[in-house]
Amino acid sequence: MPLPVVLTGRTVRLEPLAPHHAAAIAAAGAQDRTTYAFTPVPHSPETAQVYIERALAEQSAGRALPFAVVSTADGRVVGATRFLQLDYWQGPLVWPAVPGVPHGDPATAVPDAAEIGNTWLAPGAQGTGINTEAKLLMLRHAFEVWGVRRVSMRADARNLRSRAAIERLGATCDGVHRAHSRGLDGAVRSTAFYSILDEEWPAVRAVIEARLDRAPRLDRSSRIDAAASRGPLVPA
């Protein structure tokens, strides 16, 4: 199974999610929650602890690789993200296929396809380029270290903000699964699926890097402080 790894860029560091992140995760999630209508985000020490325990259980089972998103400007945790839906295609062909089970030694196996998801950022970190660079780090690791054939992403079809962010990365929409699952609000949701293939990665990487180079250097720590000073809202 893929081993935990630290991925570091100019504005963001992705650290393997761990129990010691609980207080910081809770603080980040307790800020203005108006952008979390479609995303489960912990907002208290208790919910953050459960959130991390469940993520680490998925990691232990070989189904996910979760990260805490850390701003390099001040070392503050500003959100979370993860690799999930790890799929392995090596070894003898069996039918029906058994997804998520590597051939050979699980300790050294790397996936042939993966999904990036369960991503959320505190409001002060949104729009700062942190999410874009975090995606670049994860995509680069998936394609250039693991050698995956495909990276997938998905969003509630109603979540136009997340869908636009995925599309700006250069991902291709594979379609919308209608009445796909139950949404965070309890309604039956449709889900928009996106993907980037290995042969598309060089062009996608160039576009993302160009966007980051053009982005103004914002005072990210001040924006995060300003958002935190407004205090948490009671979630709907």
C-alpha positions as CSV (number, residue, x, y, z in Angstrom):
1,M,0.0,0.0,0.0
2,P,1.3,3.6,-0.6
3,L,3.3,4.8,2.4
4,P,2.5,8.2,4.1
5,V,4.5,11.0,2.6
6,V,5.0,14.7,3.1
7,L,4.4,16.9,0.0
8,T,5.8,20.4,0.2
9,G,5.3,23.4,-2.1
10,R,5.8,27.1,-1.8
11,T,2.5,27.9,-0.1
12,V,1.3,24.6,1.2
13,R,2.6,21.5,2.9
14,L,0.6,18.3,3.0
15,E,1.4,16.3,6.1
16,P,0.1,12.7,6.8
17,L,-3.1,13.2,8.9
18,A,-2.5,12.2,12.5
19,P,-4.2,12.4,15.9
20,H,-2.1,15.4,16.9
21,H,-3.8,17.4,14.1
22,A,-7.2,17.2,15.9
23,A,-7.2,20.5,17.6
24,A,-6.0,22.4,14.6
25,I,-8.5,20.6,12.3
26,A,-11.3,21.5,14.7
27,A,-10.2,25.2,14.7
28,A,-10.0,25.4,10.9
29,G,-13.4,23.7,10.5
30,A,-15.2,25.9,13.1
31,Q,-14.7,29.1,11.1
32,D,-17.4,30.5,8.7
33,R,-19.1,27.3,7.4
34,T,-21.2,28.7,4.6
35,T,-19.0,27.0,1.9
36,Y,-19.4,23.6,3.5
37,A,-23.0,22.8,2.3
38,F,-21.8,19.8,0.3
39,T,-18.7,18.7,2.3
40,P,-18.5,17.0,5.7
41,V,-16.2,19.1,7.8
42,P,-15.5,18.6,11.5
43,H,-16.1,21.6,13.7
44,S,-15.2,20.6,17.3
45,P,-12.5,18.6,19.0
46,E,-14.8,15.6,19.3
47,T,-15.8,15.6,15.7
48,A,-12.2,16.2,14.6
49,Q,-11.1,13.2,16.6
50,V,-13.7,11.0,15.0
51,Y,-12.9,12.4,11.5
52,I,-9.2,11.5,12.0
53,E,-9.9,8.1,13.4
54,R,-12.1,7.2,10.5
55,A,-9.5,8.5,8.0
56,L,-6.7,6.5,9.6
57,A,-8.9,3.4,9.6
58,E,-9.3,3.8,5.8
59,Q,-5.5,4.3,5.5
60,S,-4.9,1.1,7.6
61,A,-7.2,-0.8,5.3
62,G,-5.2,0.4,2.3
63,R,-8.2,2.4,0.9
64,A,-7.0,6.0,1.5
65,L,-4.0,8.3,2.2
66,P,-5.2,11.3,4.1
67,F,-3.4,14.6,4.6
68,A,-3.6,17.7,6.8
69,V,-3.3,20.9,4.6
70,V,-0.8,23.2,6.2
71,S,0.0,26.8,5.2
72,T,3.8,27.3,4.9
73,A,3.4,31.0,5.7
74,D,2.7,30.3,9.4
75,G,2.5,26.5,9.8
76,R,-1.2,26.6,10.5
77,V,-3.5,23.7,9.5
78,V,-6.1,25.1,7.1
79,G,-7.9,22.0,5.9
80,A,-7.6,18.4,4.8
81,T,-7.6,16.3,1.7
82,R,-6.8,12.7,0.7
83,F,-6.1,10.1,-1.9
84,L,-8.9,7.5,-2.0
85,Q,-10.4,4.8,-4.2
86,L,-7.0,3.3,-4.8
87,D,-7.1,0.7,-7.5
88,Y,-4.6,-1.9,-8.6
89,W,-4.5,-3.5,-12.0
90,Q,-1.3,-5.6,-11.9
91,G,-1.1,-9.3,-11.5
92,P,-3.3,-12.1,-12.9
93,L,-6.6,-11.2,-14.4
94,V,-9.5,-12.3,-12.3
95,W,-13.3,-11.8,-12.7
96,P,-15.1,-10.3,-11.1
97,A,-12.4,-7.8,-10.4
98,V,-11.5,-7.0,-6.8
99,P,-10.8,-3.3,-6.5
100,G,-8.4,-2.0,-3.9
101,V,-6.4,-5.2,-3.6
102,P,-2.8,-5.1,-4.8
103,H,-0.9,-8.1,-6.4
104,G,2.2,-9.1,-4.6
105,D,3.6,-7.5,-1.4
106,P,1.1,-4.9,-0.2
107,A,3.9,-3.0,1.6
108,T,5.5,-2.1,-1.8
109,A,2.5,-1.9,-4.0
110,V,1.4,1.4,-5.6
111,P,-1.9,2.0,-7.2
112,D,-2.6,2.2,-11.0
113,A,-5.5,4.7,-10.5
114,A,-6.5,6.9,-7.6
115,E,-9.0,9.6,-6.7
116,I,-8.4,12.9,-5.0
117,G,-11.2,14.0,-2.7
118,N,-12.6,14.8,0.7
119,T,-11.0,18.2,0.3
120,W,-11.9,21.2,2.4
121,L,-10.2,24.5,3.3
122,A,-10.9,27.1,6.0
123,P,-12.4,30.2,4.5
124,G,-9.3,32.3,4.9
125,A,-7.3,29.8,2.8
126,Q,-9.8,29.7,0.0
127,G,-8.9,31.7,-3.1
128,T,-5.2,32.0,-2.0
129,G,-3.8,29.4,-4.4
130,I,-3.3,26.8,-1.6
131,N,-5.8,24.4,-3.1
132,T,-4.3,24.7,-6.6
133,E,-0.8,24.0,-5.3
134,A,-2.0,21.1,-3.1
135,K,-3.7,19.5,-6.1
136,L,-0.4,20.0,-8.1
137,L,1.6,18.3,-5.4
138,M,-0.8,15.4,-5.3
139,L,-1.2,15.0,-9.0
140,R,2.6,15.1,-9.4
141,H,3.1,12.4,-6.8
142,A,0.4,10.2,-8.3
143,F,1.6,10.5,-11.9
144,E,5.4,10.9,-11.4
145,V,6.1,8.8,-8.3
146,W,3.4,6.1,-8.4
147,G,3.0,6.1,-12.2
148,V,-0.8,6.0,-12.1
149,R,-2.8,5.8,-15.4
150,R,-5.7,8.0,-14.1
151,V,-6.5,10.4,-11.3
152,S,-10.2,11.0,-10.7
153,M,-12.1,13.7,-8.9
154,R,-15.8,14.1,-8.2
155,A,-18.3,16.6,-6.8
156,D,-21.9,16.9,-5.9
157,A,-23.5,18.1,-9.2
158,R,-25.0,21.1,-7.3
159,N,-21.6,22.2,-6.0
160,L,-20.7,24.6,-8.8
161,R,-17.8,26.1,-6.8
162,S,-16.0,22.7,-6.5
163,R,-16.8,21.7,-10.1
164,A,-15.4,25.0,-11.4
165,A,-12.2,24.5,-9.4
166,I,-11.8,20.9,-10.8
167,E,-12.4,22.1,-14.3
168,R,-9.8,24.9,-13.9
169,L,-7.2,22.2,-13.2
170,G,-7.8,20.8,-16.7
171,A,-9.7,17.7,-15.7
172,T,-12.1,16.3,-18.2
173,C,-15.8,15.7,-17.1
174,D,-16.6,12.1,-17.6
175,G,-20.3,12.7,-17.1
176,V,-22.9,13.0,-14.3
177,H,-24.2,10.0,-12.5
178,R,-27.9,10.9,-11.9
179,A,-29.4,10.1,-8.5
180,H,-26.0,8.7,-7.5
181,S,-26.0,8.8,-3.7
182,R,-27.3,10.6,-0.7
183,G,-25.9,14.1,-0.2
184,L,-24.8,15.7,3.0
185,D,-28.1,17.5,3.2
186,G,-30.0,14.2,3.0
187,A,-31.2,14.8,-0.5
188,V,-30.5,12.3,-3.3
189,R,-27.7,13.8,-5.2
190,S,-26.2,13.5,-8.7
191,T,-22.4,13.3,-8.9
192,A,-20.2,14.9,-11.5
193,F,-17.1,12.7,-12.2
194,Y,-13.8,14.1,-13.7
195,S,-10.5,12.5,-14.6
196,I,-7.0,13.3,-15.8
197,L,-5.1,10.5,-17.7
198,D,-1.4,10.0,-17.7
199,E,-0.9,11.1,-21.3
200,E,-2.7,14.3,-20.4
201,W,-0.7,15.0,-17.4
202,P,2.2,17.0,-19.0
203,A,-0.2,19.5,-20.5
204,V,-2.3,19.7,-17.4
205,R,0.8,20.2,-15.2
206,A,2.0,23.1,-17.5
207,V,-1.3,24.8,-17.2
208,I,-1.4,24.5,-13.4
209,E,2.2,25.7,-13.0
210,A,1.5,28.7,-15.3
211,R,-1.5,29.6,-13.2
212,L,0.5,29.5,-10.0
213,D,3.3,31.6,-11.5
214,R,0.8,34.3,-12.5
215,A,-1.0,34.3,-9.2
216,P,-0.3,37.3,-7.0
217,R,1.5,36.6,-3.7
218,L,-1.2,37.2,-1.2
219,D,-0.7,37.7,2.5
220,R,-2.2,34.4,3.3
221,S,-1.6,34.4,7.0
222,S,-3.4,37.7,7.4
223,R,-6.4,36.3,5.4
224,I,-6.5,33.3,7.7
225,D,-6.2,35.4,10.8
226,A,-9.1,37.7,9.6
227,A,-11.3,34.7,8.9
228,A,-10.6,33.2,12.3
229,S,-11.3,36.5,14.1
230,R,-14.9,36.3,12.9
231,G,-15.4,33.2,15.0
232,P,-17.3,30.1,14.2
233,L,-20.9,30.0,13.0
234,V,-23.5,27.5,14.2
235,P,-23.7,24.9,11.4
236,A,-27.0,24.6,9.6
